[in-house]
């Protein structure tokens, strides 16, 4: 057994392999191959018990010299590879300060937020306060307190999304009005904007989630003329002085009398076009005088106080004000659309 020849062969192989190592991972594999616990140099030490006592010092000395030599080779090569990697990283990360800066895309206010902010500013300027309430409501606040008892046909029109037998996703923001009346004495002058939910199919004009802003005024001697004047001011502020307004008799369980409110078409000016179905008018809200039963259930004296209420669809207002023909684009988060606002 000639271990000295084995050491010479190990040295030649290590030198040859080291010259072709290109990265630190390969270098670590080579270190393990030759200097690890089961490496080539260690295998020579493991065989020294099989040679004569006279040969052991000589072989041991040469084996330790080779071990140190390979360690030095690997250390030098590691420094070289580390320096090369640093240079490559620096070259890849360097910045050409003469290049134009990258464009930073800033956000835009959503059209629904814009129309809500504008509406709130209009009403705050008229002395109203902003009121909010829970989106998960009880049947009592969503229906019964608004003069819509159990089995009332109006409940079928709401297409309600129930959570359990007693709670549901609110179908309008009118429950906020009831909660406000229960919490304070007249005079009341509030607007309640927020999300509402109904089991509608999603199409160009309907969505299961949409937004409303409902207004309420309660005080002494409030009349329908007060309601009419308020709505005319709102329309003028939103659409300009050239919009005509008309009131059509309608029915809502929580108001009596009730009226739908239309404005002259913003596209054709009342001449008739596809947007207004050739009628010249666009419906924007429902309104009416607060029903005496609603006043009474909220603890108000129906013979002493009166009031009016109205509900505006913010999605519909956004479509009309910004000339949008499909409600779905309000919820698709398409930046090409949103960056127009």
KOLKOL-603827 format. One record per residue (C-alpha): x, y, z. Coordinates in nm, 2 decimals. Layout:
N
      X      Y      Z
      X      Y      Z
...
This chain:
341
      X      Y      Z
   0.00   0.00   0.00
   0.16   0.32  -0.12
  -0.02   0.61   0.06
   0.23   0.87  -0.06
   0.13   0.79  -0.42
  -0.23   0.83  -0.32
  -0.16   1.17  -0.16
   0.02   1.28  -0.48
  -0.28   1.17  -0.69
  -0.52   1.35  -0.46
  -0.31   1.67  -0.49
  -0.31   1.66  -0.87
  -0.69   1.59  -0.89
  -0.77   1.87  -0.64
  -0.56   2.12  -0.83
  -0.72   2.03  -1.16
  -1.08   2.05  -1.02
  -1.01   2.37  -0.84
  -0.90   2.55  -1.16
  -1.25   2.49  -1.31
  -1.46   2.59  -1.01
  -1.68   2.89  -1.11
  -1.88   2.97  -0.80
  -1.89   2.95  -0.43
  -2.14   2.66  -0.43
  -1.90   2.44  -0.64
  -1.61   2.55  -0.42
  -1.79   2.42  -0.11
  -1.86   2.09  -0.28
  -1.49   2.05  -0.36
  -1.40   2.13   0.00
  -1.62   1.86   0.13
  -1.49   1.62  -0.13
  -1.13   1.66  -0.03
  -1.13   1.79   0.33
  -1.46   1.67   0.47
  -1.50   1.39   0.73
  -1.54   1.14   0.46
  -1.32   1.32   0.21
  -1.01   1.20   0.02
  -0.75   1.34   0.26
  -0.93   1.20   0.56
  -0.94   0.85   0.39
  -0.56   0.85   0.39
  -0.55   0.92   0.76
  -0.80   0.64   0.81
  -0.56   0.39   0.64
  -0.25   0.47   0.84
  -0.31   0.19   1.08
  -0.24  -0.05   0.80
   0.12   0.07   0.73
   0.44   0.01   0.92
   0.54   0.22   1.22
   0.84   0.36   1.02
   0.61   0.49   0.74
   0.35   0.65   0.96
   0.54   0.97   1.05
   0.63   1.03   0.69
   0.28   0.97   0.55
   0.12   1.17   0.83
   0.35   1.47   0.77
   0.27   1.46   0.39
  -0.10   1.42   0.46
  -0.11   1.73   0.69
   0.09   1.93   0.44
  -0.15   1.84   0.16
  -0.45   1.92   0.39
  -0.31   2.27   0.46
  -0.22   2.32   0.09
  -0.57   2.24  -0.02
  -0.72   2.46   0.26
  -0.50   2.75   0.13
  -0.60   2.69  -0.23
  -0.96   2.69  -0.13
  -0.93   3.01   0.08
  -0.75   3.20  -0.20
  -1.00   3.08  -0.46
  -1.29   3.18  -0.23
  -1.15   3.54  -0.19
  -1.13   3.56  -0.57
  -1.48   3.43  -0.63
  -1.62   3.66  -0.36
  -1.46   3.96  -0.52
  -1.59   3.86  -0.87
  -1.94   3.81  -0.73
  -1.93   4.16  -0.57
  -1.82   4.32  -0.89
  -2.10   4.15  -1.08
  -2.36   4.25  -0.82
  -2.23   4.61  -0.83
  -2.25   4.61  -1.21
  -2.61   4.48  -1.20
  -2.72   4.72  -0.93
  -2.56   5.04  -1.05
  -2.79   5.32  -1.15
  -2.75   5.54  -1.45
  -2.85   5.88  -1.30
  -2.88   6.02  -1.65
  -3.18   5.80  -1.73
  -3.53   5.94  -1.68
  -3.70   5.84  -1.36
  -3.96   5.56  -1.35
  -4.31   5.68  -1.36
  -4.49   5.64  -1.03
  -4.86   5.57  -1.08
  -5.06   5.76  -0.82
  -5.41   5.66  -0.71
  -5.73   5.84  -0.80
  -6.05   5.90  -0.61
  -6.31   5.65  -0.71
  -6.62   5.81  -0.89
  -6.85   5.67  -0.62
  -6.63   5.84  -0.35
  -6.63   6.16  -0.56
  -7.02   6.17  -0.59
  -7.05   6.09  -0.22
  -6.81   6.36  -0.11
  -6.99   6.61  -0.33
  -7.33   6.51  -0.20
  -7.21   6.53   0.16
  -7.07   6.88   0.11
  -7.40   7.00  -0.04
  -7.60   6.87   0.26
  -7.35   6.99   0.52
  -7.38   7.33   0.36
  -7.76   7.31   0.42
  -7.71   7.23   0.79
  -7.74   6.85   0.77
  -7.53   6.60   0.97
  -7.38   6.28   0.84
  -7.52   5.97   1.01
  -7.40   5.61   0.99
  -7.53   5.27   1.09
  -7.45   4.90   1.07
  -7.46   4.71   0.74
  -7.59   4.40   0.92
  -7.93   4.49   1.04
  -8.22   4.33   1.24
  -8.55   4.27   1.07
  -8.70   4.53   1.31
  -8.49   4.82   1.19
  -8.48   4.72   0.83
  -8.86   4.65   0.80
  -9.09   4.68   1.10
  -8.98   5.02   1.23
  -9.03   5.15   0.87
  -9.39   5.04   0.86
  -9.31   4.72   0.66
  -9.45   4.44   0.89
  -9.41   4.07   0.83
  -9.57   3.93   0.51
  -9.59   4.29   0.37
  -9.56   4.26  -0.01
  -9.29   4.53   0.00
  -9.05   4.28   0.16
  -9.06   4.07  -0.16
  -8.95   4.38  -0.36
  -8.64   4.41  -0.15
  -8.49   4.07  -0.25
  -8.33   4.05   0.09
  -8.01   3.87   0.17
  -8.07   3.70   0.51
  -7.79   3.60   0.75
  -8.03   3.41   0.98
  -8.39   3.43   1.09
  -8.34   3.77   1.26
  -8.05   3.94   1.08
  -7.98   4.05   0.72
  -7.77   4.27   0.51
  -7.95   4.60   0.50
  -8.15   4.66   0.19
  -8.14   5.04   0.23
  -7.99   5.30   0.46
  -8.34   5.39   0.61
  -8.26   5.20   0.93
  -8.01   5.47   1.01
  -8.30   5.72   1.01
  -8.49   5.51   1.26
  -8.19   5.47   1.49
  -8.13   5.85   1.47
  -8.49   5.92   1.57
  -8.47   5.68   1.86
  -8.15   5.85   1.98
  -8.24   6.21   1.97
  -8.53   6.45   2.00
  -8.63   6.68   1.70
  -8.52   6.88   1.52
  -8.35   6.61   1.30
  -8.17   6.69   0.98
  -7.94   6.41   0.86
  -7.81   6.23   0.55
  -7.72   5.86   0.58
  -7.49   5.74   0.30
  -7.36   5.38   0.28
  -7.36   5.04   0.11
  -7.67   4.84   0.08
  -7.74   4.48  -0.05
  -8.01   4.31  -0.25
  -8.03   3.98  -0.43
  -8.01   4.13  -0.78
  -7.85   3.98  -1.09
  -7.54   4.17  -1.20
  -7.60   4.35  -1.53
  -7.54   4.70  -1.68
  -7.79   4.87  -1.44
  -7.81   4.64  -1.14
  -7.57   4.51  -0.88
  -7.61   4.31  -0.56
  -7.40   4.57  -0.38
  -7.47   4.94  -0.44
  -7.47   5.27  -0.26
  -7.75   5.50  -0.13
  -7.77   5.83   0.05
  -8.10   5.88   0.24
  -8.20   6.21   0.39
  -8.44   6.28   0.68
  -8.58   6.60   0.82
  -8.81   6.60   1.13
  -8.94   6.92   1.29
  -9.25   7.13   1.35
  -9.45   7.23   1.04
  -9.25   7.04   0.78
  -9.44   7.02   0.45
  -9.41   6.86   0.11
  -9.31   7.20  -0.03
  -9.00   7.18   0.20
  -8.92   6.84   0.04
  -8.97   6.98  -0.31
  -8.75   7.28  -0.25
  -8.47   7.07  -0.10
  -8.47   6.83  -0.39
  -8.46   7.11  -0.64
  -8.16   7.26  -0.47
  -7.99   6.92  -0.47
  -8.05   6.87  -0.84
  -7.93   7.22  -0.92
  -7.61   7.17  -0.72
  -7.54   6.83  -0.89
  -7.65   6.88  -1.25
  -7.67   7.26  -1.29
  -7.96   7.51  -1.33
  -8.08   7.38  -1.66
  -8.21   7.05  -1.52
  -8.59   7.03  -1.49
  -8.74   6.83  -1.20
  -9.07   6.65  -1.19
  -9.24   6.45  -0.91
  -9.45   6.15  -0.99
  -9.69   5.99  -0.73
  -9.56   5.66  -0.60
  -9.57   5.43  -0.30
  -9.33   5.36  -0.02
  -9.44   5.20   0.31
  -9.25   5.45   0.52
  -9.37   5.77   0.35
  -9.71   5.91   0.28
  -9.76   6.08   0.04
  -9.47   5.94  -0.17
  -9.32   6.05  -0.50
  -9.05   5.94  -0.75
  -8.82   6.22  -0.86
  -8.71   6.25  -1.22
  -8.47   6.50  -1.39
  -8.46   6.60  -1.76
  -8.22   6.37  -1.94
  -7.86   6.49  -1.92
  -7.78   6.36  -2.27
  -8.08   6.48  -2.48
  -8.21   6.76  -2.26
  -8.56   6.61  -2.26
  -8.59   6.55  -2.63
  -8.57   6.17  -2.60
  -8.28   5.93  -2.64
  -8.18   5.56  -2.57
  -8.04   5.66  -2.22
  -8.39   5.79  -2.10
  -8.58   5.53  -2.31
  -8.71   5.81  -2.53
  -8.90   5.97  -2.24
  -8.68   6.27  -2.18
  -8.66   6.19  -1.81
  -8.43   6.00  -1.58
  -8.54   5.87  -1.23
  -8.29   5.97  -0.96
  -8.46   5.91  -0.62
  -8.77   5.82  -0.42
  -8.91   6.06  -0.16
  -9.21   6.15   0.06
  -9.34   6.27   0.39
  -9.25   6.05   0.68
  -9.54   5.81   0.76
  -9.71   5.88   1.09
  -9.66   5.52   1.19
  -9.28   5.55   1.16
  -9.29   5.87   1.37
  -9.49   5.69   1.64
  -9.28   5.38   1.65
  -8.97   5.60   1.70
  -9.13   5.77   1.99
  -9.23   6.10   1.82
  -9.56   6.27   1.86
  -9.71   6.23   1.51
  -9.96   6.52   1.58
  -9.68   6.76   1.68
  -9.40   6.67   1.44
  -9.38   6.60   1.07
  -9.09   6.54   0.83
  -8.98   6.42   0.49
  -8.73   6.16   0.37
  -8.57   6.07   0.04
  -8.33   5.81  -0.09
  -8.07   5.87  -0.37
  -7.89   5.60  -0.55
  -7.52   5.71  -0.56
  -7.43   5.46  -0.83
  -7.71   5.60  -1.05
  -7.59   5.95  -0.98
  -7.23   5.86  -1.07
  -7.35   5.70  -1.40
  -7.55   6.01  -1.49
  -7.30   6.27  -1.38
  -7.00   6.11  -1.55
  -7.17   5.97  -1.85
  -7.11   5.60  -1.76
  -7.33   5.35  -1.93
  -7.25   5.03  -1.73
  -7.26   5.01  -1.35
  -7.02   4.71  -1.35
  -6.72   4.93  -1.44
  -6.76   5.09  -1.10
  -6.66   4.76  -0.93
  -6.40   4.62  -1.17
  -6.10   4.83  -1.05
  -5.98   4.88  -1.41
  -5.71   5.15  -1.37
  -5.77   5.27  -1.73
  -6.12   5.36  -1.61
  -6.04   5.49  -1.27
  -5.75   5.72  -1.39
  -6.00   5.93  -1.58
  -6.12   6.08  -1.25
